[in-house]
Each structure stands twice: as C-alpha cells, then as structure tokens.
Amino acid sequence: MGDAAVPTRRELEAQVVARAWADEGFRERLRTDPRGTVAEVTGVVVPKSVEIEVVEETPEKGYLVIPVNRVAISDEQLDVAAGYDASRCCSA
C-alpha cells in the first residue's frame, strides 16, 4: 500500500471554496450547515468542540484570517523573517 499525502488545511479549504463558487446550493448549505458541508467535500469531520463560521467576501469587504499559531517562533526567527539585521543596528 502506498502512503497517500495528507492534504493541508489550505488544500481542504480550497476544495470547499471551489465547490461553493461552482454550486450555489452548496454555498447556501455551507452557510447553514458548515460542519456537514465541509465533511461532504473533504471527508473531514470537524469536532463539535470547534466552531465553524462561514463569511463571504463582497466587492466592498474582504477578510484576513489570522490562523492559530501552532508553532512557537523565537525572537531571532521573527527578526530574520522581518529582515532585521542586528549587526546593522546602531547603539546609542
């Protein structure tokens, strides 16, 4: 048996969004029963302890979702990601 790659959250969300774009009935069910429709498309059963809120962007309003940070990042890693170089910093 081969090992199947486990889809990422982003890939699963893309499946749901693609279906919602293509199928108005699915989009309406997604709004009223997100848990059931997510399971329908992805096969993933979201635990009842996790609330799912569906929001739809409009031409006038967009959303930026900040996901939960599941990995601790050190200050040094944040500095590197931000392009901060301590060797170029001037001391007072």
C-alpha positions in Angstrom: 0.0 0.0 0.0 1.3 3.5 -0.9 1.3 6.3 1.5 -1.2 9.0 0.4 -0.2 12.6 1.1 -2.3 14.2 3.8 -3.9 17.3 2.4 -3.1 20.6 4.2 -5.8 22.8 5.7 -5.2 25.2 2.8 -5.9 22.5 0.2 -9.0 21.4 2.0 -10.3 24.9 2.2 -9.6 25.4 -1.5 -11.8 22.3 -2.2 -14.6 23.8 -0.2 -14.3 27.3 -1.8 -14.1 25.8 -5.3 -17.3 23.9 -4.7 -19.0 27.0 -3.2 -18.1 29.0 -6.3 -19.5 26.4 -8.6 -22.6 25.4 -6.8 -25.0 28.0 -5.3 -27.0 25.3 -3.4 -23.8 24.0 -1.8 -22.8 27.6 -0.9 -26.2 28.1 0.9 -25.8 24.8 2.7 -22.3 25.8 3.7 -23.7 28.9 5.3 -26.4 27.0 7.2 -24.5 23.7 7.9 -20.8 24.3 7.6 -19.8 21.1 9.5 -21.9 18.9 7.3 -20.8 20.5 4.0 -17.1 20.5 4.9 -17.4 16.8 5.7 -19.3 16.3 2.4 -16.5 17.8 0.3 -13.4 16.9 2.2 -14.3 13.8 4.2 -13.0 15.7 7.3 -15.3 15.5 10.4 -14.7 18.7 12.4 -15.1 18.1 16.1 -18.2 19.6 17.7 -15.8 21.5 20.1 -14.6 23.5 17.1 -17.0 26.3 15.9 -17.0 27.0 12.1 -18.1 30.4 11.0 -18.6 31.0 7.3 -18.1 34.5 5.9 -18.4 35.6 2.3 -16.4 38.5 0.9 -18.1 41.1 -1.1 -16.7 43.6 -3.6 -16.7 46.1 -0.7 -15.5 43.9 2.1 -12.7 41.4 2.4 -11.4 39.3 5.3 -7.9 38.5 6.5 -7.9 35.4 8.8 -5.1 35.1 11.3 -4.8 31.4 12.0 -3.9 30.0 15.4 -0.1 29.9 15.7 0.7 26.2 16.3 4.4 26.7 16.2 6.4 28.8 18.7 8.7 31.2 16.9 11.8 32.6 18.6 12.5 36.4 18.6 15.6 35.7 16.4 13.4 33.8 13.9 11.0 36.7 13.8 13.8 39.2 13.3 15.1 37.2 10.3 11.6 36.9 8.9 11.2 40.7 9.2 14.5 41.4 7.6 16.1 42.8 10.8 19.8 42.6 11.0 21.2 43.2 14.5 24.7 43.8 13.1 23.5 46.9 11.2 21.8 48.4 14.2 23.5 51.4 15.8 23.9 51.5 19.5 23.3 54.8 21.3 
